[in-house]
């Protein structure tokens, strides 16, 4: 066989593999309802049982990596599987294939809504109350699942405590709004809530406490860690007691980083006698990482050329990347992270975020995280320069989110053997989820408040609206447990019932 013929056959085989990776994960992206965790058995059936590309041990490694790294789980599964089967190009194809169906459908629906006008948007707003109830039900189911995981590991009480603390730190604004709506007066000037920190600041505190206190486990580390965290939360809370605290906050962040690094080094020194695998970056890894960076950069260049005045694309890209790499616990958790970054900053309003972007993202297949990032990009771009620019900014947001989580997962894949026994990694994996649950409680309360605003326009008292939503959530939970109906059926049913009931008011 000539060298040319051999090369042609090798290219044909690789092309077939690449097409196979894209087709399989595109298929998964189309049927991928139910969130990231629900897709783990779907992906396994496709690439292990049906295709035979990997054995169960290989796929277990993929799922571990996808679960201990931030970002959208299905995207990371596509990236890791594509990389191990076809290298850097395969990683890109797997990640984008599972993402594209849901993102395209999300943008199509958002476009129709923007064209349809306020009347259609009004009906959608009514339906969104029921959709929000369904989403809150999912969030609460997720929280209960995490608490049960803690029970199995014998640390249920720690999980509950961490969840409550995270809720107190992040839910101040929502609690104040709820009480204000009942009392009929604004409590903001009374500084009712001492803590109302952003999601990013909560994550900074969480990683610091998990690594410093969790790894060292001494009374001194508990006292130091708790003191620094409380001071940091206090000066970053929206309580108005401390102003011009930016420098103090930065100093505390540096101090937390130093203490956390010290804890990691100290812990690693205890196990340095164990044989460790070497961390190597292959040529294909460089290709994968380069492609995940180049695609957003190219789109960024196009957007900069077309950017209208007043649009800060760089800041938006940074926010998308940060929200992705600080998002643990699946798409439901990202809702809270995105709320903290995009809604609390005023980039998009809560109504558009929950009633349009989140509602649509949860109604469609594919990774919720990327759909929400793209949806926020569409809303922001559309407000700056129309629908076409909204599409471009949405695709750019998708590429940034995909790149951010896939680069991390590829790096962890390369160092998996060296990292899998790291106590730091084990601690983060074990204790970050109850922190996420606390944020989800804040998010659930925020969604209830948005629903109360919709019903208030129809003359329904806030307390009545709140009680009805709680009753609806409990009913959904019972129906789901009793009859095992699909999420899509429950979602559509919730939207239709909500729309019908509010139309009759």
C-alpha positions as CSV (number, residue, x, y, z in Angstrom):
1,X,0.0,0.0,0.0
2,X,1.4,3.4,-1.0
3,X,2.0,6.1,1.6
4,X,-0.6,8.3,-0.2
5,X,-3.3,5.7,-0.1
6,X,-2.5,4.9,3.5
7,X,-2.8,8.6,4.4
8,X,-6.1,8.9,2.6
9,X,-7.5,5.9,4.5
10,X,-6.3,7.4,7.8
11,X,-8.0,10.7,6.9
12,X,-11.2,8.9,5.9
13,X,-11.2,7.0,9.2
14,X,-10.6,10.1,11.3
15,X,-13.3,12.0,9.3
16,X,-15.7,9.1,10.0
17,X,-14.9,9.3,13.7
18,X,-15.4,13.1,13.8
19,X,-18.8,12.9,12.0
20,X,-19.8,10.1,14.4
21,X,-18.9,12.2,17.5
22,X,-20.8,15.2,16.1
23,X,-23.9,13.2,15.1
24,X,-24.1,11.3,18.4
25,X,-23.8,14.3,20.6
26,X,-26.1,16.4,18.3
27,X,-28.7,13.6,18.8
28,X,-28.1,13.8,22.6
29,X,-28.6,17.5,22.4
30,X,-32.0,17.1,20.7
31,X,-33.4,14.6,23.2
32,X,-31.6,16.0,26.2
33,X,-34.5,17.1,28.5
34,X,-34.2,17.0,32.2
35,X,-30.9,18.7,32.9
36,X,-27.3,17.6,33.0
37,X,-27.5,14.7,35.5
38,X,-30.4,13.2,33.6
39,X,-28.2,13.0,30.5
40,X,-25.5,10.8,32.1
41,X,-27.3,7.5,31.3
42,X,-28.3,8.9,27.9
43,X,-24.7,9.6,27.0
44,X,-23.6,6.3,28.4
45,X,-26.1,4.4,26.3
46,X,-25.0,6.2,23.1
47,X,-21.2,6.1,23.4
48,X,-20.7,2.9,25.6
49,X,-23.6,0.6,24.9
50,X,-24.6,1.5,21.3
51,X,-21.4,2.7,19.8
52,X,-18.9,0.9,21.9
53,X,-16.4,3.7,21.8
54,X,-15.6,3.5,25.5
55,X,-15.9,0.9,28.3
56,X,-17.7,1.6,31.5
57,X,-14.4,2.4,33.4
58,X,-13.6,5.1,30.8
59,X,-17.0,6.6,31.0
60,X,-16.9,6.6,34.8
61,X,-13.8,8.8,34.5
62,X,-15.7,11.1,32.1
63,X,-18.6,11.5,34.6
64,X,-16.2,12.1,37.5
65,X,-14.4,14.9,35.6
66,X,-17.7,16.4,34.5
67,X,-19.1,16.4,38.0
68,X,-16.0,17.9,39.8
69,X,-15.4,20.7,37.3
70,X,-17.6,23.8,36.8
71,X,-19.9,24.4,33.9
72,X,-22.5,22.5,31.9
73,X,-22.2,18.7,32.4
74,X,-23.4,17.6,28.9
75,X,-20.9,20.0,27.3
76,X,-18.0,18.6,29.3
77,X,-19.0,15.0,28.6
78,X,-19.0,15.9,24.9
79,X,-15.7,17.6,25.1
80,X,-14.0,14.8,27.1
81,X,-15.4,12.0,25.0
82,X,-14.6,13.8,21.7
83,X,-11.0,14.5,23.0
84,X,-10.3,10.9,23.9
85,X,-11.7,9.6,20.7
86,X,-10.6,12.1,18.1
87,X,-8.3,14.6,19.8
88,X,-8.7,18.4,19.8
89,X,-11.0,18.7,16.9
90,X,-13.2,15.9,18.3
91,X,-13.4,17.8,21.6
92,X,-14.7,20.9,19.9
93,X,-17.3,18.9,17.8
94,X,-18.6,16.9,20.8
95,X,-19.0,20.1,23.0
96,X,-20.7,22.2,20.3
97,X,-22.9,19.4,18.9
98,X,-24.6,18.8,22.3
99,X,-25.0,22.5,22.7
100,X,-26.3,23.8,19.3
101,X,-29.9,22.3,19.2
102,X,-31.0,23.8,22.5
103,X,-29.3,27.2,21.8
104,X,-30.8,27.5,18.3
105,X,-34.3,26.7,19.6
106,X,-33.9,29.1,22.4
107,X,-32.9,32.0,20.1
108,X,-35.7,31.2,17.7
109,X,-38.3,31.4,20.4
110,X,-36.8,34.6,21.9
111,X,-36.9,36.1,18.4
112,X,-40.5,35.2,17.9
113,X,-41.3,36.7,21.3
114,X,-39.5,40.0,20.4
115,X,-41.3,40.2,17.1
116,X,-44.8,39.2,18.5
117,X,-45.1,42.3,20.6
118,X,-46.4,43.1,24.1
119,X,-49.7,41.2,23.7
120,X,-48.0,37.8,23.2
121,X,-45.4,38.7,25.8
122,X,-48.3,39.3,28.2
123,X,-49.6,35.8,27.7
124,X,-46.1,34.4,28.1
125,X,-45.8,36.3,31.3
126,X,-48.9,34.7,32.6
127,X,-47.7,31.2,31.6
128,X,-44.3,32.0,33.1
129,X,-45.9,32.0,36.6
130,X,-46.7,28.3,36.1
131,X,-43.3,27.7,34.5
132,X,-41.6,29.3,37.5
133,X,-43.5,27.0,39.8
134,X,-42.2,24.0,37.8
135,X,-38.7,25.4,37.9
136,X,-38.8,25.9,41.7
137,X,-40.1,22.4,42.1
138,X,-37.0,21.1,40.2
139,X,-34.7,23.3,42.4
140,X,-36.3,21.9,45.6
141,X,-36.0,18.3,44.3
142,X,-32.4,19.0,43.5
143,X,-31.8,20.4,47.0
144,X,-33.5,17.4,48.6
145,X,-31.3,15.1,46.5
146,X,-28.2,16.9,47.7
147,X,-29.3,16.7,51.4
148,X,-29.9,12.9,51.0
149,X,-26.4,12.6,49.5
150,X,-25.1,14.2,52.7
151,X,-27.2,11.8,54.8
152,X,-25.6,8.8,53.0
153,X,-22.2,10.2,53.8
154,X,-23.1,10.9,57.4
155,X,-22.8,14.7,57.1
156,X,-26.4,15.6,56.6
157,X,-26.4,18.2,59.4
158,X,-23.4,19.9,57.9
159,X,-25.1,20.1,54.6
160,X,-28.2,21.7,56.0
161,X,-26.2,24.2,58.0
162,X,-24.1,25.2,55.0
163,X,-27.2,25.5,52.9
164,X,-28.9,27.8,55.4
165,X,-25.8,30.0,55.8
166,X,-25.5,30.3,52.0
167,X,-29.1,31.3,51.8
168,X,-28.7,34.0,54.6
169,X,-25.6,35.4,52.9
170,X,-27.2,35.7,49.4
171,X,-31.0,36.0,50.0
172,X,-31.1,39.3,51.8
173,X,-32.6,41.3,49.0
174,X,-35.3,38.7,48.4
175,X,-36.2,38.4,52.1
176,X,-36.5,42.2,52.3
177,X,-38.6,42.4,49.2
178,X,-41.0,39.7,50.5
179,X,-41.4,41.4,53.9
180,X,-41.8,44.8,52.3
181,X,-44.6,43.5,50.0
182,X,-46.5,42.3,53.1
183,X,-45.9,45.4,55.2
184,X,-46.5,47.8,52.3
185,X,-43.3,49.8,52.8
186,X,-39.7,49.7,51.7
187,X,-37.3,48.4,54.3
188,X,-34.2,49.3,52.3
189,X,-33.4,52.4,54.3
190,X,-33.6,50.5,57.6
191,X,-30.7,48.3,56.5
192,X,-32.9,45.3,57.5
193,X,-30.5,42.8,55.9
194,X,-26.8,42.9,56.9
195,X,-25.8,40.3,54.3
196,X,-26.8,40.3,50.6
197,X,-23.6,39.3,48.9
198,X,-23.1,38.4,45.2
199,X,-22.8,34.9,44.0
200,X,-19.2,35.4,43.1
201,X,-18.3,36.6,46.6
202,X,-20.1,33.6,48.1
203,X,-18.0,31.3,45.9
204,X,-14.9,33.1,47.0
205,X,-15.9,32.5,50.7
206,X,-16.9,28.9,49.9
207,X,-13.7,27.8,48.3
208,X,-11.7,29.5,51.0
209,X,-13.6,27.8,53.8
210,X,-13.6,24.4,52.1
211,X,-9.8,24.5,51.4
212,X,-8.5,26.3,54.4
213,X,-10.8,25.0,57.2
214,X,-11.6,21.7,55.5
215,X,-8.0,20.7,54.9
216,X,-6.4,21.9,58.1
217,X,-9.2,21.2,60.5
218,X,-7.9,22.9,63.6
219,X,-9.6,25.3,66.0
220,X,-7.3,28.0,64.9
221,X,-8.2,27.5,61.2
222,X,-11.9,27.6,62.1
223,X,-11.6,30.8,64.0
224,X,-9.4,32.5,61.4
225,X,-11.4,31.2,58.4
226,X,-14.8,32.2,59.9
227,X,-13.6,35.6,61.0
228,X,-12.2,36.5,57.6
229,X,-15.3,35.2,55.8
230,X,-17.7,37.2,58.0
231,X,-15.7,40.4,57.6
232,X,-15.6,39.9,53.8
233,X,-19.3,39.1,53.7
234,X,-20.1,42.2,55.8
235,X,-18.2,44.7,53.8
236,X,-19.4,43.3,50.5
237,X,-23.1,43.1,51.6
238,X,-25.5,45.6,50.3
239,X,-26.2,47.0,53.8
240,X,-24.9,50.5,53.3
241,X,-22.9,50.5,56.6
242,X,-19.5,50.5,55.0
243,X,-18.5,52.5,51.9
244,X,-15.3,52.7,49.9
245,X,-14.4,49.2,51.0
246,X,-13.0,48.0,47.7
247,X,-9.3,48.0,48.9
248,X,-10.2,46.1,52.0
249,X,-12.1,43.6,50.0
250,X,-9.1,43.1,47.6
251,X,-6.8,42.6,50.6
252,X,-9.0,40.0,52.1
253,X,-9.3,38.1,48.8
254,X,-5.5,38.0,48.6
255,X,-5.3,36.8,52.2
256,X,-7.9,34.1,51.5
257,X,-6.0,33.0,48.4
258,X,-2.7,32.8,50.4
259,X,-4.3,30.8,53.2
260,X,-6.0,28.4,50.8
261,X,-2.8,27.8,48.9
262,X,-1.0,27.2,52.2
263,X,-3.6,24.6,53.1
264,X,-3.2,22.8,49.8
265,X,0.6,22.8,49.9
266,X,0.5,21.6,53.6
267,X,-1.9,18.8,52.7
268,X,0.1,17.7,49.7
269,X,3.3,17.6,51.8
270,X,1.7,15.0,54.0
271,X,1.2,12.6,51.0
272,X,4.3,13.5,49.0
273,X,5.8,10.0,49.6
274,X,3.0,8.5,47.5
275,X,3.8,7.8,43.9
276,X,2.2,10.5,41.8
277,X,1.4,10.6,38.1
278,X,3.0,13.3,36.1
279,X,0.9,16.0,34.6
280,X,1.5,16.2,30.8
281,X,-0.1,18.4,28.2
282,X,-0.2,16.7,24.8
283,X,-0.2,18.3,21.3
284,X,-3.9,17.4,21.0
285,X,-4.6,19.2,24.3
286,X,-3.0,22.3,23.0
287,X,-5.1,22.0,19.8
288,X,-8.3,21.6,21.8
289,X,-7.5,24.5,24.2
290,X,-6.5,26.7,21.3
291,X,-9.7,26.0,19.4
292,X,-11.9,26.7,22.4
293,X,-10.1,30.1,22.7
294,X,-9.9,31.0,19.0
295,X,-13.6,30.6,18.2
296,X,-14.8,33.2,20.8
297,X,-11.9,35.5,19.8
298,X,-13.0,35.4,16.1
299,X,-16.6,36.1,17.1
300,X,-15.4,38.9,19.5
301,X,-13.6,40.5,16.6
302,X,-16.7,40.5,14.5
303,X,-18.8,41.9,17.3
304,X,-16.3,44.7,18.0
305,X,-16.5,45.7,14.3
306,X,-20.3,45.8,14.6
307,X,-20.6,47.0,18.2
308,X,-23.0,49.9,18.8
309,X,-22.1,52.7,21.3
310,X,-22.8,51.7,24.9
311,X,-22.1,48.0,24.4
312,X,-19.2,46.7,26.5
313,X,-18.6,43.3,25.0
314,X,-15.4,42.6,26.9
315,X,-17.2,43.0,30.2
316,X,-20.0,40.8,29.1
317,X,-17.6,38.1,27.9
318,X,-15.8,38.2,31.3
319,X,-19.1,37.9,33.1
320,X,-20.1,34.9,31.0
321,X,-16.7,33.2,31.6
322,X,-16.8,33.9,35.4
323,X,-20.4,32.7,35.7
324,X,-19.4,29.5,33.9
325,X,-16.3,28.6,35.9
326,X,-18.0,29.4,39.2
327,X,-21.1,27.3,38.4
328,X,-21.2,23.9,40.2
329,X,-24.2,21.7,40.5
330,X,-25.8,21.7,37.1
331,X,-28.0,24.1,35.2
332,X,-30.4,24.7,38.1
333,X,-27.4,26.1,40.1
334,X,-26.4,28.3,37.2
335,X,-29.7,30.1,37.4
336,X,-28.7,31.5,40.7
337,X,-25.2,32.3,39.5
338,X,-26.5,34.1,36.5
339,X,-29.0,36.0,38.6
340,X,-26.2,37.3,40.8
341,X,-24.1,38.4,37.8
342,X,-26.5,39.5,35.1
343,X,-29.7,40.5,37.0
344,X,-28.2,42.0,40.2
345,X,-25.8,44.1,38.1
346,X,-28.7,45.5,36.1
347,X,-27.4,44.0,32.8
348,X,-30.9,42.4,32.2
349,X,-34.0,42.9,34.3
350,X,-35.5,40.1,36.4
351,X,-38.6,39.9,34.4
352,X,-36.8,39.2,31.1
353,X,-34.4,36.8,32.8
354,X,-36.9,34.6,34.5
355,X,-40.0,35.0,32.4
356,X,-38.3,34.7,29.1
357,X,-34.7,33.3,29.2
358,X,-35.0,30.9,32.1
359,X,-38.5,29.8,31.2
360,X,-37.5,29.0,27.6
361,X,-34.2,27.4,28.6
362,X,-36.0,25.0,31.0
363,X,-38.6,24.1,28.4
364,X,-36.1,23.1,25.7
365,X,-33.5,20.3,25.5
366,X,-29.7,20.7,25.9
367,X,-27.5,22.3,28.6
368,X,-29.4,24.9,30.5
369,X,-26.2,26.9,31.4
370,X,-25.3,27.6,27.8
371,X,-28.9,28.4,26.8
372,X,-29.2,30.9,29.6
373,X,-25.9,32.6,28.7
374,X,-27.0,32.7,25.0
375,X,-30.4,34.0,26.0
376,X,-28.9,36.8,28.1
377,X,-26.7,37.7,25.2
378,X,-29.7,37.9,22.9
379,X,-31.7,40.1,25.3
380,X,-28.7,42.4,25.8
381,X,-27.7,42.5,22.1
382,X,-31.3,43.0,21.0
383,X,-31.7,46.0,23.4
384,X,-28.5,47.6,22.0
385,X,-28.9,47.0,18.2
386,X,-31.8,44.8,17.2
387,X,-32.4,41.1,16.7
388,X,-29.5,40.3,14.3
389,X,-27.0,41.7,16.8
390,X,-28.8,39.8,19.5
391,X,-28.2,36.6,17.7
392,X,-24.5,37.4,17.2
393,X,-24.0,38.3,20.8
394,X,-25.9,35.1,21.9
395,X,-23.7,32.9,19.7
396,X,-20.6,34.6,21.2
397,X,-21.9,34.0,24.7
398,X,-22.4,30.4,23.8
399,X,-18.8,30.1,22.6
400,X,-17.4,31.7,25.7
401,X,-19.5,29.5,28.0
402,X,-18.5,26.3,26.1
403,X,-14.9,27.3,26.0
404,X,-14.7,28.2,29.7
405,X,-16.0,24.9,31.0
406,X,-14.3,22.7,28.4
407,X,-10.8,24.1,28.9
408,X,-11.1,23.3,32.6
409,X,-12.4,19.8,32.0
410,X,-9.7,19.1,29.4
411,X,-7.0,20.2,31.8
412,X,-8.5,18.1,34.6
413,X,-8.7,15.1,32.2
414,X,-5.0,15.4,31.5
415,X,-4.1,15.5,35.2
416,X,-6.8,13.1,36.3
417,X,-4.5,10.4,37.6
418,X,-2.5,13.0,39.5
419,X,-5.5,14.8,40.9
420,X,-8.0,12.0,41.6
421,X,-6.7,11.3,45.1
422,X,-6.2,15.0,46.0
423,X,-8.0,15.8,49.3
424,X,-8.5,19.4,48.1
425,X,-10.4,18.2,45.0
426,X,-12.4,15.7,47.1
427,X,-13.3,18.4,49.6
428,X,-14.5,20.8,47.0
429,X,-16.6,18.1,45.3
430,X,-18.1,17.1,48.6
431,X,-19.0,20.5,50.1
432,X,-19.7,22.9,47.2
433,X,-23.1,21.4,46.5
434,X,-24.8,22.5,49.8
435,X,-23.5,26.0,49.1
436,X,-25.2,25.8,45.7
437,X,-28.4,24.7,47.4
438,X,-28.4,27.8,49.6
439,X,-28.2,29.9,46.4
440,X,-31.0,27.9,44.9
441,X,-33.2,28.8,47.9
442,X,-32.5,32.5,47.2
443,X,-33.3,31.9,43.5
444,X,-36.5,30.2,44.4
445,X,-37.6,33.1,46.6
446,X,-36.7,35.5,43.8
447,X,-38.8,33.6,41.3
448,X,-41.8,33.6,43.7
449,X,-41.4,37.4,44.1
450,X,-41.5,37.8,40.3
451,X,-44.6,35.7,40.1
452,X,-46.2,37.8,42.8
453,X,-45.5,40.9,40.7
454,X,-47.3,39.4,37.7
455,X,-50.4,38.4,39.7
456,X,-50.4,41.8,41.5
457,X,-51.1,43.4,38.1
458,X,-54.4,41.4,38.1
459,X,-55.3,42.5,41.6
460,X,-54.3,39.3,43.4
461,X,-53.0,40.0,46.9
462,X,-49.3,39.0,47.5
463,X,-50.0,36.6,50.3
464,X,-52.7,34.8,48.3
465,X,-50.3,34.5,45.3
466,X,-47.5,33.2,47.5
467,X,-49.8,30.6,49.1
468,X,-51.1,29.5,45.7
469,X,-47.6,29.1,44.4
470,X,-46.5,27.0,47.4
471,X,-49.6,24.8,47.0
472,X,-48.8,24.4,43.3
473,X,-45.2,23.4,44.1
474,X,-46.4,20.8,46.6
475,X,-48.9,19.5,44.0
476,X,-46.3,19.2,41.3
477,X,-43.9,17.3,43.7
478,X,-46.7,14.9,44.6
479,X,-47.7,14.3,41.0
480,X,-44.1,13.8,40.0
481,X,-43.5,11.2,42.7
482,X,-46.8,9.5,42.3
483,X,-47.3,9.2,38.6
484,X,-43.7,9.7,37.3
485,X,-44.8,12.0,34.5
486,X,-42.0,13.5,32.3
487,X,-40.7,16.9,33.0
488,X,-41.9,18.1,29.6
489,X,-45.5,17.1,30.5
490,X,-45.4,18.8,33.9
491,X,-43.8,21.9,32.4
492,X,-46.4,22.3,29.7
493,X,-49.2,21.5,32.1
494,X,-48.0,24.1,34.6
495,X,-47.8,26.7,31.9
496,X,-51.3,26.0,30.5
497,X,-53.0,25.9,33.9
498,X,-51.3,29.1,35.0
499,X,-52.3,30.8,31.7
500,X,-55.8,29.6,31.9
501,X,-56.3,30.6,35.6
502,X,-54.9,34.0,35.2
503,X,-56.9,34.6,32.0
504,X,-60.1,34.0,34.0
505,X,-59.2,36.5,36.7
